[in-house]
Amino acid sequence: MVDKSMITPILRLVLCMVFSIFLIGCRSTITKQASPIATIATTATKMAVSDARQYQLSIMALQQLRQDLGGQPFLNSSLSNPELILSAQLKSFINKLTKQRPSTVAQLLNYTENKIPEHDQVIRLRAMIGHYRSLIDIDWPTLTITRYRLGQRHVEIGKLRAMLVQLGDLPTPLSNNYRTDIFDPTVIGGLKRFQLRHGLDATGQLNSATIKELNAEPVQRIKQMQVNLWRWFSLPAQLPEHYLRVNIPQFELQLYNAGELAFNMPVIVGRTDWATPTLSTTLTRITLNPTWTPPRSIIRADLLPRHNKQPGFLNRQGFELQQGSNINPVRLKIPAPQQQKLARLLQHYRLVQVAGPRNALGQFRFSIVNSQAIFLHDTPAKNLFSKDNRAFSHGCIRLADAARLSQHLFKTDSQLKTIDVDSILRGSETRSFSLTEPLPVFITYHTSWIDSMGTLQLRADVYQSDQG
């Protein structure tokens, strides 16, 4: 709980200044900013105003901040009420600031400047929010599912064309009004562009998924982008030169080397009931020809039911019971499908899937530091990477090209570059190697971002996290 005596009007005001800087995407001093909060804050810090006036200025700044952030720092609180109900996110930030107990506003500003993310996504998203605010007053059309033929004329096509122009998926409106309502190659191209940046199949037709995204009003997109602005606070203010990032809604891994994207690949993440968590951690170890010891939750929910419905399933998949050390364990074959018998054995044995072509982890496992048994790994089920929605796992992250990540890590590690990986993979022995320098890993949840071409990319809120 935040100490209420610490949240003085002037501290509230300074916090508004801090978040104003964040929203603008700039770390220069507050007096150089042009936002309404900056004007209010500068007045308060330069003048010896009364406590009552400080409080009034604080409320004005909070009102402006709430408008900019879509209400994110507060949980259904009244801005005219001194007892502000702060979100857990803002409480945590306040606690970090107040522990420093700075004696002056200048000291507080100096401290917080180093906490503001420098990521260009902040600046890009903020600019895109500004563009979408210019669309709020437009009477946004609602389209219905219709399959149009090339050259067909319909009034709904004119609405579609106008929407694509406003959203930047088509160039400026046609000067020839006669063609406005015609389903021509230009409209199809704009529709495909729209579908691609929403993570949809680029069919060029108005299917249900495309209609849903087109009908989303600009104010909905503004709220989505505001939520994603806040998520940049979960990352370091300055990202390292070399790091790996997995963006869950994007179903993609990105490897950055010297600050530049080295390569990317599709991934499979946890399904909605086994959601992959967001993490800031490090990759510390690579295992070749890994075995898999599933946690009890997966055994109970998935493996035991399949064992009982499909006699011999666990044996066919290379599972066995082990007891004792991992180096030279006592091994026991899986018994016939009698759930109670196997359940009793699992009180004394662990269920292990041996290395091989059927192993769920494939040929590579990449261990990351965390307390939730999450790691990255290869998979023999490559067909699932062709799906648009790739939330299929029990929480771990499956890689489309694990061999490429392994090759990069071995090649760039001074102590591991001489390892004959291919020779090890041709055998069946499980081998693990610790990285000389752990690789920073960020597992993020961004449903909106601006790509390198300045285009707004949007993805489905697979875990419904934008709503909360």
N, C-alpha and C positions, 0 to 999 in steps of 0.2 A: 504493500500500500504506500502511495506517495504521501510524504509529510506535507499536509496542507499549508503549514506555516511557511514552507519553502516556496510554494507556488504563489508568489506575490504578483501584483499587477505588472510590475516591471519585468519580472521573469516571464510571465505570459507574453508580454510584448516582445521580449527578446526572442522567445521561441518562435513567434510569428515571423520575426525578421529572418531567423535561421531557415525556416521552411519556405519563406519567400525566395531566398537565395537559391534553395534547392529547386524550386519550381521553375525559376528563370534559367537554371542550369549554369550558374556563374558563381565563382568563388571570390570575386572582388568585393571590396567593402560595401556595406549596405548603403552608404551615402551616395554611391554611384548608380544605384538601381533606380528604375523609373516606375516601379510598381506602386499601387496605392499604399501597401503596407510599409514600403520604404519611406514614403512621405510622412506617414503617421509616426513611425518609429524614430525617424530623424528628429522630428519636432520634440518628441518626448525625451530623447536622450540629450538634447542640446539645452533644454529649458528646465529650470528648477520648478516643476509643476507640483501641485498638491497631490496627495494620495487619491483624492476623488477624481481629479483630472487624469492621473495615471490610469486609474481603473477604467475610466470612460474611453481613453485611447486604446487600452488593452482590448476592450470589448469591440471597438471599431475594427481593430486589426484582426481579431478572431473571426469577426463576421466576413471580412474580406478573404481570410484564409480558408474558411469553410466553403466559400463560393468557389475558390480556386481548386480546392481538393475534393469537392463533391461530398463534404461531410466526413471524410475518412478519419481525421484525428479524434472525432468525438462520437459517442454512442448515444444518439437520440437525446442530446442535452440541449437545454435552453441557453442560448448565448447571453441572455440577460441575467442568468442565474450565476451568482458568484461561485456556487459549488459545481464547477464543471465536472462532468463525468468523462474522464479521459479514457481513450482506448488503451489497451495493453501496450500497443506499439509506442504510443506517445508517453505513457507512464514510464516505460523502460528508458526512453530517451531522456526524459526529465531526470530520472534517478541518476543516470550517468553524468548529467550536467551538474546536478546539485551536490553530488559527492565531491566535486572539485571545489565547491564553496568559493567561487571567484568573488573578489571584493568589489569589482566594478563591472559595468556592462562591457567595457572595452576588453577586459580579460575574458569574459564569457564569449564575446564574439570571436576573439582570437582563438580560443579553444575550439569552438564549434566550426570554424572555417575548415579545419582539418577533417571534420566528420562528414562534410558534404561530398557526395559522390561526384567524381569528375567525368563519369561515363558520358559519351556524346549522345547516347540514347536518351538521356534526360533532356538535353537541348532539343533533339529531334522530335521526341514525343510531345514536348511542350509546344513546339511550333505547330505540330499537327493538331493538337487540341485547339489551338487558336483558329486554324482553318475550319475545323468542324463546328466551332462556335458560330462561324459566319453562316452555317447552313441551318441553324436551329429554327430560324423564322420561316423557312421554306415549308410549305404544306407538303410533307413527304408522302408520296404515293404508296399505295398498297397493291402489289401485283398478285395475280393468281397463276397457278400452274397451267401453262398452255404450251403445246408443242407447235412452233411456227415453221413454215416452209420457207426456203430461200425465195425472196421476192414477194412474200405475202405482205399485205397492207393491213394494219390494225391500229386503232387508237392507243392500245396498251403498249405497242412498240415505241410510240412517241414518248410515253412516260418512261419506259425502260431506257431509251436513249438519253433522256434528260438526267436520269439518276446516274447513269454511267459517266456522264460529263461532269456532274457535280462531285462525284467521288474520285475523279481523275483517271478513270479507266478508258475514257474516250477523249479525243481532242475537243476543241471548241465546237459549239453547235453548228449544224449545217446552215449554210446561207440559203440553200434551196429548200424551202419548206415542203415542197412536193414529196421529197424523199424522207422526211422526218419519220413517218409512220411505216416505213418499209423495212422488213427484216432482211438487211443486206450484209455482205461480208464485213463491213465496218462494225456493225452492231455485234455480229458473232465474235469478231476479234476482241472487242471490248468486254464482252461477256466472258470469254475465255480468260482474259487477263484478270477480271474480277474473281473468277473461280480459283485461279491459281494462287492469288494472294490471300485467299481464305482457306487454303489447304484442301480444295475440292477438285474432283476430276474435271478437267477442262473440256467439257462436252460442247459448250456453246449453245446449250439448250436450257430452258427454264424448268429444271427439276425441283423437287421439294426442298432439297438442301440449299440450293441457290436462292430460291424465293425467300426462304427464312432469313438468309443473310442480307439480301437486298432490302427487305422490308424493315430491317433494324433501323430505327430513326437515329439521326446524328447525336442526339442527347445520350442514347444508349452507348454509342461508341466513345463519347467523351468520358462517361463514367468508367468504361472499360480501360481506357488509357490512363485515367487518374489512378485507378487501382494498381496498374502496372508500374506507374511512376514510384509508388511507395515501395514496391518490391526491390528496387535498386538499393534500398537501405540495407538489405540482407547481405549484400556483397561488400567487399572492401572498398574504401573510397577510391583507391587506385588499384586496378587489377595487376597481377604480376606479368612479367614478360612471357612466361611459358605457363600455360594452364589448359585444362580440359573442362569443357562445359557441356552439360546435357540439359536441354530445355524440354521439359516434360510435354507441354501441349504441342510442341513442334515435332515431337518424336525424332529428335536429331541430336547427334553428338558433334561437337566442334572442337578441334584441337588447334590451339594457338601457339605459334612459335615466334619469338621475338616480336610479340604484339600483333602479328599478322595471322590470318586464318591459313593453316597449313593444309587441312583437309576436314571433311565432314562426312557423316554417314547416317543412314536411318537407324533408329533404335526401337526396341519394344520396351514399354514401361509397365508398371503395375496396373492391374485392372482396378475398377472403382472400389471394390471391397478389399483390395490389397494395395492401396495407393503407394506409389513411390514417394518418399519424403524429399523435401528440399534440404540440401546439405551444403555446407562449406567445409571441405575436408581435404585429404590428400590421398593419392594413390601410392601405395608403399611396396606392393609385391605383385609379381606375375607368377602364375602357376601354369605349367604346361602339362597336358594330359591329366587334368584335375579329376579327383573323385568328387562325389556330391553326397553330403550328409544332410538330408532335408530336415528342417525343424519340425517339432511335434505338431505345430499348427497345420502344416501342409500334409503331414502324414494322416492326421485325423480327418481333415476336410477333403482331401483329394486322393491320396494313395491307397489308404485302407478301403474306401468304398470301391475303387476301381479293382483292387485286388479281389474283392468278394464278388463283383459282377463279372469279371473277366479272369477265370482261372488261369494261373500261370503268368499273369501280366507282369508282376514284379520280377520274376525270374527272367522273362524275355527281355526286359529292359535293363538287365544287368545288375539288379539289386541283390544284396546279401546282408546277412546279419553279422555284425562284428562285435567283439568284446576285447578289452585290453588296449594295448598301445596301438597307435596308428602305424607304427613301423612293422610290427609283426603280430597282427591281431589274431585272435581265435575267430574262425569263420564258420558260419552255419548257413545252410541253404534255407531259402524261404519255404515254410511249410505250406501244405495245401490250404485253399481259401477257407479257413475257419477263423473268423475275426477275433474271437475270444482267445484262441491259442496264440495267434500272432501278437495280439495286444499284450498278453502276459509275457511273451518273450521280449517285447520291446521295453519291459521294465528293467531288463538286465543286459540287453543288447542294443546297439545302435543300428539303424537302417542306413546302408551305404550303397550308392551306385558307383560301381567300379569304372575306371577310365575305359573309354572305347567309343565306337561310332554312335551308340545310343545314349551316351551320357548327356544329360540335360544341359551341362555346361560346355559341351563341345570340347575343343582342344585348348581353350584359354580361359583362365579366370584372372581378373584384375581386382585385387583386394584394396578397399578404401577404408579409412578409419571411421568407424561409427558404431553405435550401440544397438543398431536395429538389424544386424545381419544382412545389410545391403551391399552388393558388389556388382561389378560389371562382368559379363562373360559372353562367350561364344554360344552358339546354339545349332543343333542339327535341323531345326525346323525353319529353314530359310524361306519357305513359301509365305509365311506370315508377314514378311517385310513388304509384300505387294499391297497390303491393306492400307487404306487411308487412316483409319483409327487403329492404332497399334498399342492399345492398353490391354495386354493379354497375360502379363506375368504375375508372379506372386509378390512383386515389389522390386525385385532385382532388375537390372537393365541388361537386355540382350542386344548384342552388337551385330550389325549386318556384315561387317568386315573386321572381325576381331584380329585377324592375322595382320592387317595393316597397322593397327594400334600397337600390337606386339612388336612388329618390325621397327616401328618408330622408337619405341621405348628402349629396345635392346641397342639399336644403332646409335642413339644419342647418349647412352650411359657409358661413361668411360670405363667402368669396371665390368660391364656386361657385353660390350660390343664384339668380343671374341667368342661368345657362346655359340655353338653350332645348334641353333634352334631346330632346323630341319631334321637333323639326325635324331634329336630327342623325340620329335613328333612322329617319326617313323616307328618308334618303339611304343611301349605301353607303360613305361615307368613314369610315375608322377614326380615332377621336379619343380621346385619353387625357387625364385630369385628375388631378393630384396633390391629395390632401386637405391642407388647411391644417394640421390637427392629426390625425396618424395615430390611427386607432381601435384600441384594444387588442383583440386576438383570442385566445381560448383554445379550442383544440381538445382536448377531454377524452375520457376513456374511463371512464364511470361506468355500471356495470350495475345499480346499486341506488342509490336516493335517496328522500327523503321529499318529497312534493309539498306544495303550499300548504294542502291540506286535512288534512295529517298522515298521509297514506296512503303505505305503502311501495310504491314502484314498482320493478319488476324487469324486466330485459331480457336477451335471449339474449347470451351471451358470443361475439359474432360472430367475433372474432380469437383466441379461446381464451386471452385474456390473464389471466383470473382464475386459471387453473391454474398459471401460472408465477410 
